[in-house]
Amino acid sequence: AASTFLTARVAPLADQHILILADDQTTARRTEQTRRDFVANVSHELKTPIGAISLLAEAVEDAAEDPVAVRRFAGRMGVESARLNDLVAQIIELSRLQADDPLRDAEVVDIDDVLVDAVDRCRVDAEQHQVTLAVAGATGTQVLGDARQLSVAVGNLVENAVVYSDPGARVVVAAHVQAQSDDDYIEITVSDNGIGIPASEVDRIFERFYRVDYARSRANGGTGLGLSIVKHIAATHGGDVSVWSRPGAGSTFTIKIPAHLNGAGTPTPPDEVA
Ligand code: ADP
């Protein structure tokens, strides 16, 4: 089937030589298919909360005489609107990352600032889930990148760690420098002792809209976009994201990106921040 995507141009070169130029269009078509699937998925995902909100609006009208019911429906409308809001924000984030130069605002970024900002984004959720957040920074360690994107990436991992853990759990966010041949890399790890991910699913969780257990993840308010955003941001910064996980034991996600300048950061002991 792949050969149907190959176009060959035959160019005469010298008397008895010909040059065959083959363009593999498979990638272009796949990209186009991925884009179409994405639009279809986005439409579907947006329709769910929008449909719920309009049904709830009707229910509020019908229950006008029953203040308890009105309050209940209004509460659910709030949840669905928040979900809609998250979805739109994440879709915007993904499209920004696909811009021509997603790192046009690159600057020298202190990793500790990224960790603190990421944890701040998740503080309210952590309190709600009764999960403790601990940060072990790497003082003085810097990368060249987009500070906002990096804290979104780490924040998405922390958010998942909080959501997929039980009350009383502890999530640890840490950064350390890894020397690798001539280059130094920074590894940012987010570890939880939550529900974990089955081995058969680990390869798929970074796909857009993929959720291990749709019902469970949706009940947790997930969109299925968080990890694909993390993957894009890591790649934009010349790195990648990986995961170790065991069901029932927990998960550790690692973002690895090249360090900038003085990569030799001094590790600091974990500091309970929330
Ligand atoms: P979601 O918005 O559903 O959390 P993500 O893209 O962030 O979407 O994650 C994809 C799926 O990977 C989640 O639905 C969840 O099943 C699984 N997952 C992600 N992080 C964790 C974690 N720390 N522990 C257990 N499962 C996780």
Boltz pocket constraint, residues with backbone or C-beta under 6 A from the ligand:
constraints:
  - pocket:
      binder: B
      contacts: [[A, 156], [A, 157], [A, 160], [A, 161], [A, 164], [A, 192], [A, 194], [A, 195], [A, 196], [A, 197], [A, 205], [A, 206], [A, 207], [A, 210], [A, 211], [A, 212], [A, 213], [A, 217], [A, 218], [A, 221], [A, 222], [A, 223], [A, 224], [A, 225], [A, 226], [A, 227], [A, 228], [A, 251]]
      max_distance: 6.0
